[in-house]
């Protein structure tokens, strides 16, 4: 038989929540901050590449429409 404990609102404040010491929290924050910075750099790079591809697409379309390049 499986027993399930219930957590009622009035006893919610009695629950102990473990957390790492402050120095470990600082290490975790440093690691997460670095990963977030790297993620932002990757996103910025992709956005720049997408913008260049859009410019290239526009140039190709303009060149095809004006007859500067042949489209088979």
Kinemage of the C-alpha trace (Angstrom):
@kinemage 1
@onewidth
@group {chain A} dominant
@subgroup {mainchain}
@vectorlist {calphas} color= white
{ca unk a 1} P 0.000 0.000 0.000
{ca unk a 2} L 1.371 3.372 -1.008
{ca unk a 3} L 1.138 6.276 1.431
{ca unk a 4} L 0.933 9.829 0.210
{ca unk a 5} L 1.583 12.764 2.437
{ca unk a 6} L -0.397 15.923 1.952
{ca unk a 7} L 0.975 19.394 2.333
{ca unk a 8} L -1.637 21.803 3.574
{ca unk a 9} L -1.297 25.549 3.175
{ca unk a 10} L -1.048 26.223 6.932
{ca unk a 11} L 1.950 23.868 7.236
{ca unk a 12} L 3.675 25.027 4.048
{ca unk a 13} L 6.062 27.283 5.983
{ca unk a 14} L 7.287 24.312 8.028
{ca unk a 15} L 8.852 22.597 5.007
{ca unk a 16} L 12.644 22.692 5.039
{ca unk a 17} L 14.217 23.446 1.679
{ca unk a 18} L 17.898 22.595 1.285
{ca unk a 19} L 20.152 25.026 -0.560
{ca unk a 20} L 23.890 25.118 -1.232
{ca unk a 21} L 26.295 27.294 0.780
{ca unk a 22} L 26.861 30.862 -0.440
{ca unk a 23} L 30.233 30.133 -2.068
{ca unk a 24} L 28.703 27.272 -4.059
{ca unk a 25} L 25.764 29.502 -5.023
{ca unk a 26} L 28.257 32.080 -6.289
{ca unk a 27} L 30.047 29.404 -8.353
{ca unk a 28} L 26.747 28.269 -9.822
{ca unk a 29} L 25.849 31.858 -10.709
{ca unk a 30} L 29.248 32.397 -12.356
{ca unk a 31} L 28.877 29.264 -14.456
{ca unk a 32} L 25.311 30.140 -15.459
{ca unk a 33} L 26.315 33.711 -16.290
{ca unk a 34} L 29.132 32.500 -18.545
{ca unk a 35} L 26.850 30.016 -20.302
{ca unk a 36} L 24.237 32.720 -20.790
{ca unk a 37} L 26.880 35.076 -22.217
{ca unk a 38} L 28.013 32.389 -24.667
{ca unk a 39} L 24.411 31.689 -25.625
{ca unk a 40} L 23.866 35.394 -26.289
{ca unk a 41} L 26.953 35.485 -28.520
{ca unk a 42} L 25.715 32.499 -30.526
{ca unk a 43} L 22.296 34.097 -30.900
{ca unk a 44} L 23.869 37.375 -32.035
{ca unk a 45} L 25.994 35.515 -34.600
{ca unk a 46} L 22.962 33.670 -35.989
{ca unk a 47} L 20.941 36.875 -36.202
{ca unk a 48} L 23.776 38.560 -38.130
{ca unk a 49} L 23.996 35.581 -40.504
{ca unk a 50} L 20.238 35.638 -41.073
{ca unk a 51} L 20.389 39.346 -41.852
{ca unk a 52} L 23.208 38.796 -44.379
{ca unk a 53} L 21.238 35.975 -46.029
{ca unk a 54} L 18.195 38.235 -46.323
{ca unk a 55} L 20.358 40.913 -47.969
{ca unk a 56} L 21.823 38.304 -50.338
{ca unk a 57} L 18.332 37.044 -51.221
{ca unk a 58} L 17.164 40.585 -51.983
{ca unk a 59} L 20.224 41.198 -54.155
{ca unk a 60} L 19.670 37.950 -56.068
{ca unk a 61} L 16.008 38.756 -56.681
{ca unk a 62} L 16.848 42.292 -57.844
{ca unk a 63} L 19.566 40.997 -60.167
{ca unk a 64} L 17.231 38.369 -61.622
{ca unk a 65} L 14.416 40.866 -62.150
{ca unk a 66} L 16.669 43.429 -63.826
{ca unk a 67} L 18.237 40.761 -66.046
{ca unk a 68} L 21.732 41.075 -64.614
{ca unk a 69} L 21.789 37.322 -64.018
{ca unk a 70} L 20.075 34.544 -65.944
{ca unk a 71} L 17.704 32.260 -64.101
{ca unk a 72} L 17.244 28.880 -65.744
